[in-house]
Amino acid sequence: MKAKARTVQLGAALVEQGYLSAERLNQALAEQKRTGRMLGRVLIENNFVSEEQVAQVIASQLGLPYIDLRRYELSADTAAALNELQARRFRAIVLQQRDDACLVGMTDPANLRAQDELAAVLGQPIDIAVITNTQFNETVDRLYRRTEQIGEFAKAVERDLDLEREGDVVDLNQSTLGITDVEAPVVKLLNTIFEEAAKMRASDIHIEPQENKLQVRFRIDGVLHPELDADIRISAALIVRLKLMAGLDISEKRMPQDGRIALRTGSSRIDVRVSTMPVQFGESVVMRLLVQGGELRSLAGSGMPPGVLARFMKAIKAAHGIVLVTGPTGSGKSTTLYGALQTLNQPGVKILTCEDPVEYRIPGINQVQVNEKIDLSFARVLRSFLRQDPDILLVGEIRDQETAQIAMRAAMTGHLVLSTLHTNDAVSTPGRLLDMGVPGFQIASTLLGVVSQRLLRLVCNYCAEPSEPTVGELAWLRHQLGGELPPANFRAGKGCPRCNGLGFSGRQGIFEMLEMNRELADIIHGGNSRLFEQRGRELMGQATLVRNAIDLALAGRTTVAEAMSIASSVEP
């Protein structure tokens, strides 16, 4: 069924159905007249209505069904009736193959010319359903994954390297002419790997030479997943190209190197941190992907429990002192600190940060990139900061005694300092500072509080189903909760295309906070870290990382197994 070719009064219909006020419609109409843009786009960009509301009204006006692709069981084989180029050209996805016609979702159902061309391409009549632009883009990115293309490009690199003639080893000391000869397929392979990693929301790409193969893995939601196994002999060409892109020395194969690459994929810019390491069968490369220009997560949207959030907000709004966020690498510490900076960033406040790297750029804040190659270390930047008349300082990480002591002195002299430290939990953090050589009196007089956090994988909402914990999981829960279980909604994801068969989609922070008081300050002033930890745990009670994880499992947001994995990384 084609769309009915008649004028649709979109604005009036949105008002009639209660999605839009008459006042906002008049504002949008005035902007439409001034800019010449479509009314629907003006309404959505001004957040007057959602894409889904506009699509539903258009569907109703045209007498067509509206389909929410987020909840539609779509077969990749069915959608393959259109290739990626055709799908993007027509802004259309084949949703269902019927005996007499295809059901096709379109973002512009009033485009009759596109409908005629689609029917010709598919070789049969089509029925139209309305879909949103955002859901179309997400679905196409998911459907037309490039795993097979990555493999094809890897084989092209093998052919262009003439591996049969070169033998088992590719000479890394090949000439510039040699690099140019193989550049095209290598570049295509790397570009496709980067694009696929961005689509999969990967935080890291691991390129690892094994004895008989080259392995590529993506880290998604904190877990590594295999993406490609290729001939080990293409390893040299790939690594040479990556080194050139990152500005590294291609002749140095015996020492680790670090560099950076700036990429653009679609509308996103990605900063890539590149680390090379000599291993048994060549050089391993790990690349951390940092998407720039994305929306920063606020503290309220971080998943921080209300009690922890209130105490953390109180700490970061103090006139002076130091607030620490702790946890292992990849636990979301930087995201929490950036959320704090968003809260504190006001015209009357000067904020300076020293970071490695600068992951997100925030207008109004002076951010400095640490560069160890030119001896621009955290300690050196921090010393200079104190001459810049700041109100608030952010130190990306306290790594050594010098940085710790300068940060503490800054907190003692009237500045608010935010920083991170690698410890397992909140109560062990002051003891780590003592071990680093910071005097107990400095810790006692400056430390306002410590937040410890982890990232917990969330059950995919699209394939989640009720799930009973195992006997061992139930026993662990009873032990942690000290008796019978409260009412629970245990769920697990069975795996679907939207979560790439993993059963998990996205992560949420879990938190605990230790707030300093006079009693704790007196204990740490005396240097007794063991007593401090004991008393700190008593004061925190049940407001711990493990209990936060258990609460999410009881609510069906994550699995018991995931909560147990967090507990194993926290408990001694």
N, C-alpha and C positions, 0 to 999 in steps of 0.2 A: 504493500500500500504506500503510494507516494504521499508527500505532504500536500495538503490543500493549498493551492496557489492563491492566497488572499492576504490582505494586509492584516497584521496582528497588532493591536494596540497593547503593546507589552506593558507600558507603564500603568495604564488604567487597570489591566488585569492583575498586576502585582498589588495595586492599592485595594482592589476589590476583594482579593483573597487574604488581605491582612498582612502581607509581607512588607509593605512599604507605606509610609505616610505620604499624604498629599504634599506636605511641605518639602520633604526630601525629593519627591518626584519633580517638583518645580525647580529645585536646585539642580537636579541632574539634567533636566531639559534645557536649562539655561547654559550649562556647561557643554551639552551636546551641540547646541546652536553655535557656541563660541569656538569649539574645537573641531567639530565635524565628525567626531567619533560616534560609533554606534551606541545607542542608549543603554543596551545591556552591559557593554563594557564599562561605560561610565558608572553605572550603578554598582557593579562588582568592585571596581577599583577604589571606589569611595567607601566600600564596606556598608553600603545601604542595604544590600541584599546579598545572598550567597549565590554561587554558581548553580547549586542544586535547585534553589528556588526559581531562578530564571529558567532553567531547563525544564522544570516541571510545568511552569506556566506556558512556555512555548509549546511543549508537547500537548497540553490541554487545548490550547488555541488551535493547533493544527490537527487535532484529533489523532494524535500518535501516542504510543506508549513511551514512558520515560523509564530508562534502565540505569540503575546504580551499579556501575561496573565493580565497585568494591565488594558487592555481595552477589555478584553474578558468577555462576560456575561456567567459566569460559574454557573451551577446548582449544589448545594450541593448534591441533590439526585442522579444526574448523577455521580458525582465524588465518591459517596459512593459505587460504584461497586468494588472499591478497599478500603480495610481498611487502616488505617494510616501506619501500619507496612509494608504492601505490597507496598503502594505508595512510602515510603521512601526506601524500598529495591530496587525497580526497577527504582527509580527516575522518576516516571511516574504519570500522572493524566489523568483520563478518562474525556475527554472534551465533547463528544457528542455520544449519542446512535443512531445508524442508523439501517435501516432494515437489511442490509447485513453485517455490520461491526461496530466496535467501533472506534471513533477517539481518539487517545491517544497522549498526549503531553509527550515527553521524552527529558531529558537533554543530553542523549548519544544515538542518533538515529542510530549509527553504531553498537550497541550491539545487534547482531542478536539472541544470546542465550536468552537475556532478553525478546526480542520480542516474541520468541517461548513460553517462560514460561508465559508471560502475556496473550497470546492468549489462553493458556490452562486454566489459572485461570479464565479468563472472559468467557470462553466457546464459543467463536466466533472469527472470523478473526478480525484483527485490522489494521487500517490505522494510520500511524505515522505522527506527526507534531513535529517541533523542538521548544523547550522552553529553557529559560536560567536557570542556577542554582539558581541565586538570586530570580527570580520570582517564581520558583518552591518552594523554602523554604518559602517565604512569603505566598504563596497560601496554602500550606499544613498547615502551622501554623494557618491560618485563617479558613480553611475548617474543620479541625479536632479539633475544640475548645472543651474544656473539661468541659463545663457547666454541661452536664448530668453526667459525671463521678464524678464531685464534689458532686452532689446530691447523687450518689450511695455510695461514700465514707462516706458521712454524715450519711446515713442510716446504713452503716456497723459499724460506731462508736456507734450508738444507740443500735444495736444488741449486740455488744461486751460489752457494759456497763450494759447489762441486765436491761434495764430501767424499764421494767414492774415490776421487783422484787424490784428495788431500790426506786420506788415512784417518786414523782415530783422533788425531789432535789438530785443532785449529790454531795456527800460530797467532798469538796475541800481538806479536811485533810486526804485523802486516803493515804495509805502506799506506799512506794517505789515499793513494789510488785504489788500493784494495778495499779500504773502508767505503769509498764512494761506490765501488762496483756492487757491494751488497747492501748499500744503504736503504734503497727503496723498500724491499721486503722487510727488513729489520724495523724500519720506521713504521710501516703498516702494522707489524706485529705488536710493537710497543704501544702505538696509539690505540689499538684495539684492546689491549690489556688494560690501559688506563681508563678507556671509556667503559669497559665492562665492570671494572672495580668501582667506578663512580655510580653506575646503575645499581650495583649490588650493595651500596652503602658501606663499602669496605673501608676500614681505617688504615690498613697496611697491606702492602703487596710483598710477598716473599719469593724471591727467585733463588733457587737452591740447587746447585749441581750435585747430583748423586753419582754413584759409580757407573750406572748404565743409563741414566736419564737426567734431564733437566726438569725439575719440579717447580711449578708456579702455584702458590697458595694465596688465598685472600683471607684476611682476618675480618670476620663479620660479627658484630655484637660480642666481641671479645674472644671468639673461637675461630681457629684456623680451619679453612675448608679447601681441599684440593681443587684446582681449576684447570690445570694443564700438565700433562706429561709429554715432553718433547725429547728429541734426540739430544744427547749431551753435547754433541759437537756444534750446536748452534750457540752454546753458552758464551763463547768468546766474542762472537759478533754482537750479541745482545749487550754484554757488559761494556764492551768498547763504546757502543753507541750511548748507553746510559752515562758513562763517564764523560763523554763529550758534552752531552746535554747538561750535566751537573757541574761542568767546569773542573773536573778532576784530572789527575795525571794518568793517561792511558798506559804509560810504560811502567807504572808502579803497581806490581801485583803481589808484593810480599807484605805490605803494610795496610792497615785499615785506613779508609778515607771517608770523609763526610762532605756532602755538598747539597745543593738545592736546585730544584727545577720549578719553573712557573709554567703552568699549563692552563689552557682554556678549553672546556668541553661544554658544548651547548651555551647556556648563559652563565655558567659558573666558572670561576677561576679557582684553580687548585694549586696550592703550594705544596711541593713534594720535598720532603727531607730524605736524602739518599745516604745510606750507610753501606759501605762495602767492607767485606771481611774475608781474608784468605782462609780457605778451608781445605779439606783433604783433596777434593776433586776439582778445585778451581777457586772461584770467588763467589761468595754468597752476597746477595744484594737485598736489603730490606728498605722499603720506601713507605714512609708515613704520609698519608694524604690528609691535607688540611684544606677544607673547602672554605674559601673566602666569600664574604658578602652574604653569607647565610644569616638568618635571624638568630640572635643570641638568646639563649634560654634564660628567663628571669628566675630569681630565687623562688618565687611562688610556684613556678612551673617545673621546678627541679625534682619534685617528689619529696622534698624535705618535710618530715612530720611537723604539724603546727607548733608543738612544744619546742622542738629543736629550732624551727624557723624564728620563733619569737626571741629565743635566747641569742641566736646568731645575729639577728638584726640589732639587738641591744648592744652586742659586743662591737660590731663594726661601726656603730654610731658613737662610740666613745671618743673623747677628745684625743687621747693618746694611749699607747700600749700596743701589744702585738697579738694578732689572731692567726692561728695556724690551721691549715687544712691538710690532713694526712691521708695516706693510702698508697698502694703500690702504683706503678706506672699503668696508665690507662684506666684509672678509677674515677675520672671525671673531676679531679681537683681543679684544673684550670677553668672548667665550665662554672664551677661554684664561685671561684674568685671573680670571673668576669661578670657573673650575676651580681656579686657584691659591688663591683665597680659601677655597674649600671645604676644601682641604687644610690651610690655615693656621688656620682658625677653631676655636679651642679656648677653653675657659672662662677660662684664665689669660692670654689674649692680647687686647689691645684693638686692634680694627681700625677705622679710619675711612676712608671713601671719599667723594670728591667726583666726581660724574658728571653727564653731560649727554647723555641722560637717565639716570635710574636704571632700567636695563632689567629687572633681576631683584632681588627683595627677599630678602635672606638673613638668617634669624634670628640674633641675636647680634652683628650687625655694624651700626655706625652709618653710615648712608648719607645723603649730602647732595646735593640736587638743585641744580645750578648755575642761576642765573637772572640773565642779563645785563641784563634790564630794570631790576632794582633794584641793579645793580652788584655782584651776588653772583657774582663771577668765580672761575675756578680759583685764581688767585693770592690773592685775598682769603680764600677758604675755606681754602686751604693755610696761610696765615699764622695763621689762627685755630686750625687743627688742632694746631699745635705747642704750644699752651697747653692742650690737652685730654689730655695725658699718653698719647699713643698708642704702641703698639709697631710697628704696621704701617700704612702709608698707601697708599691707591690713588688715583692722580690719573687721571681718565678720559682725559685727553689733554694732552700738552704742546704748547701752541699758540704760545707767545711766550717771549721772553727772560726776563721776570719769573717766569713759572711754572716755567721750566726751572731758573733759579738758586735759587728757593726749594726746589724738589724736591731739587736737589743738596745744598743746605745741610742739609736735613732728613736726607739720607742720611749726611752727614758727622758729624751730631751724635747718631748712635746709633739711627736709625730705618731700617727696611726700607721702601723705596718701590717700588711697582709702577706702571708707567704705559705709555702708548702714544705712538707717534710715527709720522708718515706718511713712510716712506722705502721705497725699492724692495727693499732687501735688508739683511742684518744688517751687512755690513762698511761700508756708507756712513752708518750711523747716528751714530757719533761725529763724523764730519765735518759732519753736519747740526747737531749741537749746537754745534760750533765756529762755524758760520755764524750761529747764533742768538745768539752772543755769550757762550756759556758758556766760561770759561777752561779751557785744556787741563789744568791741574793738578787742577781739580775733577772733570773727566771721569775722569782717570787714577786718582784716589783713591777714587771712589765707584762707578763702573760695574762691575757684576758680570758682566753678560752681556746679549746682545741676541738675541731670537727674532724671526725674520721668517717670515711665513706668508701663505698664500693658501687659498682654498676651491676645490676641484676637483670638477666634476660627475662623478657615478658612473653607470656603465652600469646601466640598469634590469635587475634580475635576472630579471624575468618574461618579457622579450622579447629577452634577450641571445642572440647567436648568433656563431659564429666569424667573424672578419673579417680579411682580409689588408690590411695597410697599403699605401698607394700608394707608387709609386717615390720620390716626393719625401719622404714620411714615413720610408721606410726609409733614405734617404740621410741625413736629419737625425738619425735614431737612431744610425747608424754614426758620424757626426761627433761626437755627444755622448758616445758610449761608447768612442770611440777605436779602432774596429775592428769585428770580427764581433759579431753579436748573440748574447746568451745565449738559452737555451731560453725561449720565450714562449708565452702563451695569449691572443693578441689577440682582443678581442671588441668588438661594437658592438650597440646596441639598435635593433631594427627599428621600434619604436614600437608601443604597445599602449594599451588604455584605462587601465591602471593608472598609466602615466606620461604620460597625455594625448597620446600619439602622439609624444613628444619623444625617446624612446630613452634618456633620462637620468632618474634618480630619486634625489634626495638629493645631498648634497655631503659631502666629507671634507676636513679640513685637511691641508695639506702644510707642512712646517716645515724651517727650518735654524736653527742656533744658533751664535753666535760667543761663546766664553767668553774673558773677559779674562785675560791673564797678565802677568807682569812686562815682557816684551819689548813687547807691544802697549801697555801703560800708558806705558812710556818714550817710544814713538813719538808717541802722542797728546798726551803732556805737552809735547812739543816743537812741537805744532801741525801736524805733517806728515800731513794727511789722505790724500793720495795714496799715500804709502808705507804708511800704516796699512791702506788697502784692499788693496793688493797683498799685504802680508804676511798679512792676515786671510784672504784667499782661499787662500793657500798652506796655512795651518794647517787650514782647513776641508776641504780636499781635495774628495772626492766627496760629502760630506754636505751637499748643497745643495738648494734648492727644486726646481731642474730635475731633479736626479737622483731626488728623492723622487717627483716626478710621473712620470718615466720608469718607475720601479719599479712604480707602480700600473698603468701602461699595459701593461707586460710581464706583469703578473699578471692582466690582463683586467678590472681594476676600473674603468678609464676607457679612453678612446680615445687614440690617438697625437695626433690633432688637438687634443684638449683639453690634453694635455701641452705641445704646441707653443705653444698660446695662452698658457699660463702662462710659458713661456720668453720669449715676446716681450714680456711685461710686466716681466720681471726683467732680462734682458740689455741692456746699453747699446747 
